[in-house]
């Protein structure tokens, strides 16, 4: 387990001023409270840049694969966000801005099938952050700076605490693995460092996940819920 990849900081970065310029166009829009209400304290909100149906309030990260994920109306004015997405040559399953308010905390948790070895993955691009943000992944603190691009294996336990005085906002991109992404990832780590079984859920974690999936009540959520009930 020691050599398995938990995270990657990719060797490129994005223009922080252009990121913040696009964010300024969005910050006054309607942000939606995150649906995992048991997983955080304080204010944690999101707005979708790509989603099923093209609706900016559809912030669910799960999708069945049969429903098309398309640009939301938010991207009409956000030319740099769109440029970034267009240059990532893989299918996006969800693209959101996630805002963790000052003083808010996301409790330790695991996500479902979001390691690269699962055929899906999550990228983080910090737009606004501060030195008092504590992002802990599998017991290790990650310091993600503005404009950087990180892969996070969300199958491992992770938590976030914003102990600063400014809201922390990331561009978060979920995607599907392909040959283009293999070339990107395997420049940074060996392929055998991604080979691992999906971590087994504790019964309490399974019950909590099932509760949240029932609240979401989307086709993808119902599919995953059925799989969990059968195992």
N, C-alpha and C positions, 0 to 999 in steps of 0.2 A: 504493500500500500504506500510505502514511503516515496516511491518514484512516480506515483500517479499525479497527473496534472490537476491542480485545483484552480489555477488561474493563469492567465497569460497577459502580460502587458505588451501589446504589439509595437513594433518599432516605427510607428508613425503617429502623427498627431494632427488635430484639426485646429483651424483658426479660431481662437477663443473669442475674438471680437465679433466675428461673423456669427458664431454660435449665439452669443448674447444678443446680437442685433435681431436675429430671428426670434429668440425667446421673448424679447420685449414686445413683439407683435402678438404673442400668445398669452402673456402673463395676465392680461385683463379678461381673458375668456372664461367660460364656465369650466372649472376643474371639478372632477368627480372624486368623492371620497373612495379610497381603496376598499375593495369588497372583502378582503380578509380581515374583518373587524376584530377577530380574536388575536390577531398577530401583531398588533401595534398599539401604542399609546400616543396621545397627542394628535397632530394633524398630518395625514399622509394622503396626498391627492394625486390625480393623474389626468392626463388628456391624451387621446389617441391621435397619432399622425397617420397610421394605417390600421384599418380594422375591417372586420366583416361588415358589409353594408356601407362602409365609408362614413361612419358616424363617430364623431370625436368623443362622445360619451360612452362608447363601447370599449371599455378599458380591459376587458377580459383577455388574459394571455393565452388561454386554451382555445384551440379551434380544431374542427374535425378533419380538415383536409379536403372536404367537399365544398366548403363555402369559400368564396373568393375574398381575399384580403386586399383591399384597395385603399388609395389615398383618401384621407378625410378632407373636409373643407379647410381645415387648419393649414394644410400644406400649400394652399393657393398663394399665400403671401410669403411663405417661408422657403425662399429659393435655396438657401444653403443647406437646410435640412434635406430638401429634396435632392440636391446635388450629392450629398453624402449617401443617401439611400440608393440612388441610381448607380453609384459607383461600387456599391457592394453587390456583387453579381451572384446573388442567391435568393431563393424564395423567402419572403418575410412572412412570418406567421403572426406577428404583432409588433407594432412600433408605437412606443408611448414616451411621453415626458412624465417622469415621476418626481414629485416634490415632497421632500420630508422637511417639515417645518422645524424651526429652531426649538430645541427642547423635546422633540418627538423621538420615539424609539421604535424600531421594528424588532420584535422578540426573536430569539433563536428559532429557526424553522428550516425545513427542507422543502424544496419544490419537487415537482414530479417530472421525471424524464427530461431533464434539461442539462445533461452532460453531453459533450461532443460525441462520445461513444454511443449515445442513444440515437444519433442521427439528427439531433436538434441542439441548439445552443443559444446562449444569451450574451450579448455585448453591452457594455456600459461605456458611455461617453459623458464624463462629468462636464456640465456647463457652468454651474455655480457650486462651489464647495468651500470648505474652510478646514483649517488644521485641527479643529475640534470634532470633526466627524470620525467616529470609530466604526469602521466596517470590519467585522470579524468573520473570517471564512475558515472553518475547520480549525479553530483555535488560534489562527494567525491574523494579525491586523494587516489589512491592505490599505495603502495610502494611494488613492487614485486622484490625480491632479487634473485641473481643468484642461480640456482639449485632448486628453489621452484616450486611448481605446483599449478596453480590457475585456477579456473573456473570463467569465465566472462560471465555474461548475456548480450550479445551484442544487445539485443532488446532495452536496455536502451541507452540513449545518452552517447557517450564516445568520448574522444579526447586524443591525445598524443603529447607532445612537448619534443624533446630531446635538452635540453639547455646545455648539457655537451659538452666535446671535443672529445668523443669517440662514435663510432657508437653503437647503441643498437640493439641486435639481440636476437630474441625469437624463440624457437621451438613452433609452433602453430598447435594444433591437433584438427580437427573437427571430431565428431563422432556421432553415433546413440545410443540412450538410449536402455538399455536392463536390465535384472535382475542383472547382475554383476555391472553395473553402478548405479542402484538403491541402492544396498547395500553400494556402495562407497559414494554416495551423501547423503543418508538419515542417515548416521552416523554423518554428519556435520550439517544437518538442517532437520526440520520436512517436511514431504511430502506436507502439506498444505501451506508451505511457497513458493512453486513453482507454485501454482495455480494462474494464472492471464491471462487475455486476451492479445493478441498481441497488443502492443501499436498502436494507430491509427496514420497513417502518415499524416503530413501536406501536402497540395497540392504541395507545392514547393519541399518537400522531395520525394513525389511520382513521380513527373516529373523528378527529378534528377536520381532517381533509375531506372526509365524506360529508360532514356537516356543511362545509363551505361549498362543495360541489352541488349539494342539494339547493343551496341558496341561489347559486348561479343559474341552474336549470337551463343550460344551453345544450344543444345536441352533443358537443364535445364533452361537456361536463357529465352528461348522463351516460355517455359511453365509458368514460373513465370510472365513474361511480359503479357501473355494472361490473367492470373488471375487478375493482377493489372488493366488491361484495362476494365475488367468486373465488377469492384467494384468502 
